[in-house]
Amino acid sequence: MLSYQSNLKDPGYELNKENLFSLLDKLPYFVCLLAPDFTIPYYNQAFQEVFGDPGPKKCYEFIKNSNKPCLDCPSFKTWATSDPLHWEMKIPDSRVYRVHERLFVGQNSIPYICKSGEDITEGEIVTNDYARMDRLNLIAEMAAGIAHEIRNPITTVKGFLQMLGWKNELKQYQDYYDIMIAELERANSIITEFLSLTKTQNQEMHLQNLNTIIQTLFPLIQADAMRSDITLIQELGEIEDIQLDEKEIRQLILNLVRNGIEATEPGKTLKIKTSMDSDRVVLAIHDEGPGIDPDVLAKLGVPFFTTKEGGTGLGLAICHNIIKRHDAKMDIVTSPQGTTFFVKFKTSQI
């Protein structure tokens, strides 16, 4: 901790200093002082909650687990120019902080840097959600406008290819016809996924239990898991009935479960769980895959973004749209030990 020396004997001064430290500990954002030797002689309670206790370590040892200062450290500029600086940082648990720093000259003319950091993660999430919804709406409008125009020629071409395949004199090309027909069917399935994004679909919302939908789907997703040598575990808790579109929720569960299966190595486990969290019904799907890279995590749900060979990049975009239409929310918790998708539905009490 930073210590202050003074010749003042006024007990009121000491009280004021204690009040200052107490006030800093009650702030909702972190505050610290960075010394020229990169130690952290003062930090408040919020800093400790975010980063832990640095002790005598240098900041780059403590935060970055490095043995030398970061070459891109913004504090170099603050020391060089004495100008205030503002920047953003993301910490390992994916929280985003807006950091403000300015030079603070202490006793003996030591140039400390005073840093404060405000957690702006929720604002970033809202901004990203709005951007994602804008993209989904754009895709939906495109889907509604061009889907039928594309499907008509695809159907025509597919029909003529099938007719050609039936001709005995062209049997030697049957393999080629089969490949072309399979690709046309794949294009048609992508259009179907396109249409799933349109916001003009009619929903059939009914008061029902999420557990019932999962139980009817379980044989299907269990068969998918068994084909990949994955053990599927079902933990269904006592949950309230909520307004759901069964067809959309089936698609949501299938998409999330199949993503989990693809992320999990043979011999491991995938878990589907339901529970109540305060006044929300929670669906949790946990895989034992390698986790999701932070750069990939930031792009999940963006239409056409995919890390899968042969993927369309529409599966999670459709999930986001279904979740939005149910006025629910999705959280993703990931680590090298696996990933959990939490979908939280409002109950009628909210």
N, C-alpha and C positions, 0 to 999 in steps of 0.2 A: 504494500500500500504506500501511497505517497504521503510523506510526513511533512508537516509545516513547522518551522521554528520561528519563535517570536519572543521578543523581550517584553511584550505586553503582559501585565499581571492581572488585567481586568478579567474576572471570571465570565463576564458577559461575552467577551470575545471567544472564549472556549465554547461557550454555549452556542454561539452563532455558528461556529465551525461544525459542531456536532449536528446542528440543525441542517446545515448545508449538506452534509453527507447523508443524513436521514432523508432529506428531500430528493437527492440524486438517486437513492435506492428505491424511492417510490415512483420514479418516472417510468412510463410504459415503454421507453426505448433505452437501448444500452448506451452507456457513456464510459469512455476510458481515456487514459493519457498514454501516449506512445513516446518513450524516451529515445534520444539519438542512438543509443545502443540497442534499440528494438525491444527492450524490456517494457513491461506494462506496469508501471508503479502504482497506478490507481485504476480501479474499475468498479462499477456499481453492481447492484444485485442482478439487474436484467442482463448485464454482460455475462455474469457467471452462469445464469440460467441458460443462455444461448451457447456459450463456448466452454464453460467449466472454469476451473481455477488455474490460471497460467503459472502461478508460483514464480520462480526465478527465470523461467524459460524465455527465450526470445519469441517474438510474435510469430515468426516464420517457423520456428520449431514447434510451437504450441498449436497453431492453427493449420499450417500447411504440412507439418511433419517433414520439414526440409532442414538442411544444414547450412543454408545461406539465404540472404534476403531475396525476395522475389524480384526479378528484373523489371516486372511491370507494376511494381508497388506504387500506387498513387501518391503515397506519402513523400516519395523523393521529390515530386513536383512541388508539394506544399512547402517542404524545407527549402527548396531552391528559390521559390518565388515569393513566399510568405502570403500568397493569395489563398483565400478560402477555396475549397474544392468539394464537389458533390459527385457521387458516383453510386452505382448499384452493385451489389454482390449477392451471390447465391451460395448458401451454405449446404453441406452434404445432405441435410434432410429436405432439400428443395425449397426451403423458405427463402424469400427474396427481401433484402434490406436496402433501403436508400440511406447511404452513409454521407454524413457531412463532417468535414474536418477543417480545422483552422489552427494556425500557429499560436502557441501559448508559451510565452517566455516566463519561466519560473525563477526561483531564487538562483543566484550565482549565474544569471543570464543563460540558463540551460533552455534550449528551444524544444519544448515538448510539442506534440501535436494532440489536440483535443478532438476526439472522434465521438460522434453520436450516430446511432443507427436506428432507423424506424422500420418496423416490419410492414412491408407493403404487399405481402403475398396475396391477401384476399382481394385487394384492388387489381393485382395482376391477373388473378383467376377470373374475376368478373370481366376484365378487358378481353382476355383470351376467349371466354365463353361467348361474348358478344361477337367477336371476330369469327369464331367457329360457326355461330348461328347464321351470320351473314353469308358465309361460304355455303352452308347447308341450304339456305333459302335460294341462293343463286343456282346451285345444282338442282334443287327441286324444280325451279322454274324452267331450267333447261330440259330436265327430264320430261316434264309435262308437255313441253312444246315440241320436242323432236322424237320422242320415243316411238310413237306410232309411225311417223314418217320413215324411221330407220327399220322398224320391224317389217313393214310391208315388203320392201325389196329383199330383205333377208329371207322371208317366207317363200318368196318367188324363187330365189336362187336355190334354196334348200330343196324345193319341190322338183326343180329341173335336174339337180344333181342326183336325187333319188331315182328319177325316171331313167337317167343315163346309166345308173348303176344296175338297173334291172335288165339292160340290153345284153344279150349273150355275147355279142361281138365286142363289147367293151368290158367284159368281166376282168380282163387283165389289169384294168385300172381301178378295180374296186377298192383297193387299199387307199388310193389317192382320194376317191370319193368319200370314203369313211372319214379320212382326216379332215377334209374340207367341211363335211357336215358337222363333225364334232366341234370345229372352230366356230361355225355359224351358231351352233347351240350355245357355245360359251359366250359369244357376243350377245345372244338373246338373254342369257342369264344375267349378264352385266346390265342390260337395259332393265330387267326386272328389279335388280338392286337399285338402279337409278330411280325407278318409280317408287321404291320404298322410302325414298327421301322426301317425296312431295308432301307438302304440308296440307294439301287439299283432300287427302284421304279422309274418309268418314271413319270415325272411331266408334266402336261399340263398347262403351264403358258400362261395366256392371259391378255391383258389390260382390266381391268374391275373395277367396283365400289364396294367397300366393303358394302356400304349401300344396294345395290341390293341383295347381298347374304343374308344379315341379314333379309331383308324384306321377302324373299322367305322362310326363316327358321322360321319366327316369329310365324306363327300359330302352328307349332310343339312345339317350346319351351314354348309358352304361355299355351298350353295344359298341358305340364309337370308342369309348375308353378301352374296352377289352381288345379291340382290334389293334390298339397301340400299346398293349400290355401295361395299362395304367389302372390302378385301383381307384374306383370312384366311391367316395364316402358322402353320405347324406346325413346332415344334422338339422332337422327341422324343429325349431322351437315353437312355443305357443305365440301366435301372432294374431293381430286383429284383421278382420276382413277390410279390404280397401277397394276403391274404384279402379278397375283394371280393364284394359282391352286384352282379352286372352290371347288372341292371335298375335298381337304385337309383343306381348310379354314372352310368349313361346319363342318368338324369333330372337328377342333380346337374350334369353337364357341360352338358346342354342349357339348364338354367336359367341357369347362370353365363354361358354364351356368349351367350344371347339378351339377357341384361341388358347385356352388353358391347356388343352390336350396337346396342341401343336408345340407349346412352349415347354412341355414336361417330357423328360426322358423316360424310356420304358423302365418299368419296375418301380416307378414312383407313384405318388398319390395326388389326386385332385379332390378337393372338398367343396361341396355345396352346402351352405348354411343359411338359415333364416333366424332372425331374432328381433326383439323390440329394443330400440334405443330411444328412451324417453317416449316421445309421441310419434316415432317413425318406425315403419316396418323396414328391416334391413335385409337385403339379399347380399351374401358374401360368397364369392367364388375364388378359392385359393389354389394356386398351382405351386409345384415345387421346381419350377424352372430356374434359370440363371438370373432372373430379374431383368429389368428394363433399363437400358442406358438413359441417362437424363436427357440427352439430346433427342432420343427417340420418344421419350415420355412426353416431351413438350409438343410433339407433332401428332400424337395419337388422336384419332378422330378427324384429322384433316382429310377430306375426300381425296382419294387416289394415292395417299401416302401409305406405303407398305414396305415391310422388310421381308416379306415372304415371296419366294419364287413362284410366279404364276398368280399372285394375289391381286385383287382389284383395288384394295385400299378403301373399300366402301363398307366393310363389316362394322367397324367401330363407329363410323360416321352414322350408319343406320341406328346403332345402339344409342348414340348421343341424341338422335332425333326422337327416338321412342321415349327416352328418359325425359326429354324436354316436354313432349306431348303429355306425359303423365305428371308434369310439374314435380319431378323428382330430381335428385342430384346424384352424381357419381364421384367417388373418391378412389384414388389408386395408391396403394402402399406397396412399395417394391424394395427388394434387397437381394443380395446374391443367393439367399435361401429360398426365394420365391416371390410371387406377386399376388396381391389380393385386390379384386375389384369389389368395391362396396357400392351398392345401389340403394338409396334411401328414399322411401316413398312416404309421403304425408298421409296421416290418418285423417278421418273426418273431424277429429278433435282440434286439428291445427287451423 
